[in-house]
Amino acid sequence: MDIDIDLANRQDILKLLKHVPARLGDRKHNTGVYFHRVPSDPFKNVCTVDHKDAEEHGYFKIDLLNVNIYKDIRDDLHLNNLMNTEPLWELLEHAEFCSQVFHLSGNEELVKKIKPSNLEQLAITLALIRPSKRYLTKEIDWERISREVWLKPSDGSYYFKKAHAFSYAMAVVVHMNLICEKLQG
């Protein structure tokens, strides 16, 4: 199981809660932490069990991710308004705008080609950015893409799971609306 929690600043939470950083190989995991008792190295302040093996030992890792777009969210009402406002989808066809958007920056050509116009298409677009699904972008056939994009690759290569893609798509909507809000002054 993999749980990610997006935060404006993960350090604000970590300084309040007792935790042990997860281990990735021979170093600390960048985002993973344990909030329960795990075997740990007291000198390095890190779990002694690699995060890939931790679940089989009954340990539950949570990834606390810094997502800078949240620093501009004033409160719950502001976030809800940004989430529930239909973004101006056509702005994504402009490289100047798209290059500023969380998770889409660097993929302006693909986004312009695909032209997502709703949350589901945006989630699919985020999944298509992953190398294992790029083959689906040769011809934009939404029906075929929708059937294949969420299938786990047989070669084990990295792909975006549907739940992750939809979560990030909603964050992209929030960020698009934040950018527009700032432009309106």
C-alpha positions as CSV (number, residue, x, y, z in Angstrom):
1,M,0.0,0.0,0.0
2,D,1.2,3.5,-0.8
3,I,-0.2,6.6,0.8
4,D,1.0,10.0,-0.3
5,I,0.0,13.2,1.5
6,D,0.6,16.5,-0.3
7,L,1.7,19.4,1.9
8,A,2.8,23.0,1.4
9,N,5.8,22.3,3.7
10,R,6.3,18.8,5.1
11,Q,8.8,20.1,7.7
12,D,6.0,22.0,9.4
13,I,4.3,18.7,10.1
14,L,7.4,16.6,10.8
15,K,8.6,18.9,13.5
16,L,5.3,18.3,15.4
17,L,5.1,14.5,15.1
18,K,7.4,11.8,16.3
19,H,8.6,9.9,13.2
20,V,11.4,7.8,11.7
21,P,12.5,8.4,8.2
22,A,12.2,5.5,5.8
23,R,15.3,3.9,4.2
24,L,16.0,3.8,0.5
25,G,19.0,1.6,-0.1
26,D,21.8,3.0,2.0
27,R,20.3,6.5,2.6
28,K,17.1,8.2,3.9
29,H,14.1,8.1,1.7
30,N,13.3,11.6,0.4
31,T,9.6,11.6,1.5
32,G,8.8,8.4,3.3
33,V,8.3,8.3,7.1
34,Y,6.9,5.9,9.7
35,F,4.8,7.3,12.5
36,H,4.9,4.0,14.5
37,R,7.7,2.0,16.1
38,V,10.1,0.5,13.6
39,P,13.7,-0.7,14.0
40,S,15.9,2.3,13.5
41,D,19.6,3.3,13.5
42,P,20.0,5.8,16.3
43,F,23.1,7.3,14.8
44,K,21.6,7.9,11.3
45,N,18.0,8.4,12.5
46,V,16.6,6.1,9.8
47,C,14.7,2.9,9.7
48,T,17.0,-0.1,9.3
49,V,14.6,-1.9,7.0
50,D,14.5,-0.8,3.3
51,H,11.1,0.7,2.4
52,K,10.6,-2.0,-0.2
53,D,10.7,-4.7,2.4
54,A,9.0,-2.8,5.2
55,E,5.4,-3.8,4.4
56,E,6.1,-7.5,4.6
57,H,7.3,-6.8,8.2
58,G,4.1,-5.0,9.0
59,Y,5.5,-1.5,8.8
60,F,3.3,1.2,7.2
61,K,5.1,4.0,5.3
62,I,3.5,7.3,4.5
63,D,5.0,9.7,1.9
64,L,4.8,13.4,2.9
65,L,5.3,15.4,-0.3
66,N,6.1,19.0,-0.7
67,V,3.7,20.5,-3.2
68,N,4.5,24.2,-3.5
69,I,1.2,25.1,-5.1
70,Y,-0.5,24.7,-1.7
71,K,1.5,27.6,-0.2
72,D,-0.9,30.0,-2.0
73,I,-4.1,28.3,-0.6
74,R,-5.5,30.7,2.0
75,D,-8.0,28.2,3.6
76,D,-10.4,25.3,3.0
77,L,-13.0,27.5,1.3
78,H,-10.4,28.9,-1.1
79,L,-9.2,25.3,-1.9
80,N,-12.7,24.1,-2.4
81,N,-13.5,27.0,-4.7
82,L,-10.3,26.4,-6.8
83,M,-11.2,22.7,-7.0
84,N,-14.8,23.3,-8.1
85,T,-14.1,26.0,-10.7
86,E,-13.9,24.7,-14.2
87,P,-10.5,25.7,-15.5
88,L,-10.0,27.4,-18.9
89,W,-8.8,24.2,-20.6
90,E,-7.8,26.0,-23.8
91,L,-5.0,27.7,-21.8
92,L,-3.2,24.4,-21.8
93,E,-2.7,24.8,-25.6
94,H,-0.4,27.8,-24.9
95,A,3.2,26.8,-24.1
96,E,3.7,29.9,-21.9
97,F,0.8,28.9,-19.7
98,C,1.3,25.1,-19.7
99,S,5.0,25.5,-18.8
100,Q,4.0,27.1,-15.5
101,V,1.6,24.3,-14.5
102,F,2.4,21.7,-11.9
103,H,3.2,18.3,-13.4
104,L,2.6,19.5,-17.0
105,S,5.7,21.7,-17.3
106,G,8.1,20.2,-19.8
107,N,5.3,18.4,-21.7
108,E,3.8,21.4,-23.5
109,E,3.9,19.7,-27.0
110,L,2.2,16.6,-25.8
111,V,-0.5,18.5,-23.9
112,K,-1.2,20.7,-26.9
113,K,-1.5,17.6,-29.1
114,I,-3.8,15.8,-26.7
115,K,-5.9,18.9,-25.7
116,P,-7.4,17.6,-22.4
117,S,-10.8,19.3,-21.8
118,N,-12.0,17.6,-18.6
119,L,-10.7,16.1,-15.4
120,E,-10.7,12.5,-16.8
121,Q,-8.7,13.5,-19.9
122,L,-6.3,15.5,-17.8
123,A,-5.7,12.4,-15.6
124,I,-5.1,10.4,-18.7
125,T,-2.7,13.0,-20.0
126,L,-0.7,12.8,-16.8
127,A,-0.6,9.0,-17.2
128,L,0.5,9.4,-20.8
129,I,3.5,11.5,-19.8
130,R,5.0,8.3,-18.2
131,P,7.3,6.4,-20.6
132,S,5.4,3.1,-20.4
133,K,2.3,4.8,-21.9
134,R,3.8,7.2,-24.4
135,Y,3.1,4.7,-27.3
136,L,-0.6,5.7,-26.9
137,T,0.1,9.2,-28.0
138,K,1.0,8.4,-31.6
139,E,-2.7,8.8,-32.6
140,I,-5.1,10.4,-30.3
141,D,-7.9,7.9,-30.0
142,W,-9.6,8.6,-26.6
143,E,-11.5,5.3,-26.7
144,R,-8.3,3.2,-27.1
145,I,-6.3,5.3,-24.7
146,S,-9.1,5.0,-22.1
147,R,-9.0,1.2,-22.4
148,E,-5.2,0.8,-22.2
149,V,-3.8,3.7,-20.1
150,W,-4.6,2.1,-16.7
151,L,-3.4,-1.4,-17.5
152,K,-0.2,-2.5,-15.7
153,P,2.6,-2.9,-18.1
154,S,3.7,-6.5,-18.6
155,D,7.4,-5.5,-18.5
156,G,7.0,-4.0,-15.0
157,S,7.9,-0.4,-16.2
158,Y,6.6,2.6,-14.3
159,Y,3.1,3.8,-15.0
160,F,0.6,6.1,-13.2
161,K,-2.1,4.3,-11.4
162,K,-5.6,5.7,-11.9
163,A,-6.0,7.0,-8.3
164,H,-2.6,8.9,-8.5
165,A,-3.4,10.3,-11.9
166,F,-6.8,11.7,-10.8
167,S,-5.4,13.1,-7.6
168,Y,-2.7,14.9,-9.5
169,A,-5.2,16.0,-12.1
170,M,-7.2,17.7,-9.4
171,A,-4.0,19.4,-8.1
172,V,-3.4,20.6,-11.7
173,V,-6.9,22.1,-11.8
174,V,-6.2,23.9,-8.6
175,H,-2.9,25.2,-9.9
176,M,-4.4,26.3,-13.2
177,N,-7.1,28.2,-11.3
178,L,-4.5,29.7,-8.9
179,I,-2.4,31.0,-11.9
180,C,-5.5,32.6,-13.4
181,E,-6.5,34.1,-10.0
182,K,-3.0,35.7,-9.8
183,L,-3.3,37.0,-13.3
184,Q,-6.6,38.7,-12.5
185,G,-5.0,40.3,-9.5
